Amino acid sequence: MDRALRPEITKPDSGVSTRGERTAEWETSSKERRLIWRLLAYWEQRRGDREYPALGDIDPAAISEIWPYCFLLDVRNYQGFPYFHYLGPSLAKYSGIFLSGQHDWTHTLLKKAVCHFREALERSAPVLVEEELTQFDNKKLLFCSVLLPLSDDQETINYLLGAANGTIRNI
């Protein structure tokens, strides 16, 4: 991966991924933006001069403030959907929040947090997503997530480190 390569960012209004510097939109101080950018900075620090950090490089104690919002996906032998190696307790609550307007009523925020995992694997690069979603109760949720590739052999991505959170806004 080119060291100058920027993470994939999916903007909420366009649904289009772009590469580039952080824009003013991403520089705001809301909690969900800080969370994903702090995890991205930690990932960058842990990878050093390598393409990716390894699973063993990730120390939950070093990111204890954000670890409850994190998850680890095992993508070594997934069949349709990856296996959760770890699911933080603050993020686990999203498994019961359903989205409105979906054809599949089992579509939850947790599933939304990991739905870009194939894109992260294909691009071999971080994927950041910011969206405004409507929950089943019609409340708006400003939702951010990040997926970061991990590789134990520097050739094959075998895990994705992710994080997600959001802010509920009443209509």
N, C-alpha and C positions, 0 to 999 in steps of 0.2 A: 504494500500500500504506500502510495506517495505520502511522505511526511507532511506535505503542505495541504493534503486533501482535507477538506472540512467535512463534518458530519452531515448526513442527510437530514434535512429539516422538512417536515410536512406542515405547511401552513394551513390553519383552519379554514380560511376563506377560499382557498384554491384547491386544496387536496393534492397539490403538486409538490413533489420533493425537489429541493434545490440544494446546490452546494454553495457555500459562501460564508462570509463573515457574519457574526451576530449583527442583527439589525437593531434599531432602537426598540422595535417591538419585543425583542428578546432581552433587552437590557433592563426591563422594569424589575421592580423589587418584590413581586408577589412570590409567595412561598413555593409554588410548584415550579416556577422557572429556576429558582435558586437550587432546588433539589436536583433537578436533572443536570444543571451545569456543574454543581459540586461533584456529582457522581462522574460526570465526564472528565473533570479535572483530575479526580482520583485515578480513574482508568488511565489517563494520559501519563500520570506520574508513575503508576505501577508498570506500564509497558516500557518506559524508558526508551532505549534505542531499538527495541524489537517492534515487530508488526503488531503484536497483541500481548497483553499479559496472559499468564496461565491462571487456571482456577486456583492453584496454590498461592498465587500472589495476592489474592483478595483476602484481606483481613477484616472481618466484621467489626472487630474492636476499634479499628482505625477509622471507621465510618459509622460508629455506633448511633449517632444522631439520625442518620438517614437509613440505616440498615433495616428498620421495621417497614420501610416503604419499598424495599428491594425484593427482587426475585432472581433466581438462577434457573435457566432453562437448559436441560440436557438435550442437545440436538444431535447426539451421536447416532442414534438409531430410531429417530422418531417415525411414527406411522400416522401421517396426517396432522398431528398436533404434538408438540414436544412435551416431554415429561418435566414437571416442576421438581427440581433438585432442592430448592428452598423457596418458601413463600413467606414473606414478612407479615407479621400479625396486623400491622396497620394497612397493608395492601389486601390481606385476605378478606377484609370487610367488603371489598368491591365485588367479590364473587356473588353477592346476593343483591346487587343493585342492577336492575334491568333497564334497558334503554327503550325509549318510546319510538314508534314508527318503524320498528324492525319487523321483517317477515318472520324471523326466527326469534320467538320470545325467550329463548334461552341465551340470547346475546347479552352478556354482562359487561360491566366496566373492566373486570379483570381480563376477560377475553379480548376486549378492545386494547388493553395495555400490551398484549403480546401478539396482536394480529399482524404486525409488521415483521415478524421474525424471519420470514422467507426473504424479505427485502434486505435485512441485515446480513443474512447468509450469502445471498447473491452478490451483494456489493462488497462484502468483506469489510464493512465500515459501520461506524455508529449510525443509528437512525433515531432522530428526535422527532416527536410528534406533538403538536399542540392543536387541540380541537375544542370546539364548543359543542357539547352534547346535550340532548334532552333526555332526562330520566323518565321513567315510567310515570312518576307523579307530576310531570311537566315542569319540574324545576330544571334550570340550566346549570350545567356543570362545565367550568373551564378546566380542561383536562390536559395534562402533559405527561409524556412518557419518553423513555429512552431505552434503547437496546444496544448493548456494547459487546462486541465479539471477544471471546476468550479462546486461546489455543494452547494446548500443552506441548505441541510439537512445532509450532510456528508455521504449519502448513495447513492443517485442518481445523476449522472452527468446531469445537466440541461442546462449548457452552456459550450462552448469552447471559450477560449480567444486565438486569433491567431494573428500572424504578418507575414509579408512577404515583401521582397524586393529583388532587384537584381542589377547586373551590366552588362551592354551591352558591348560585345566585338566584334569588327569587325573582320571578317575572313580574 
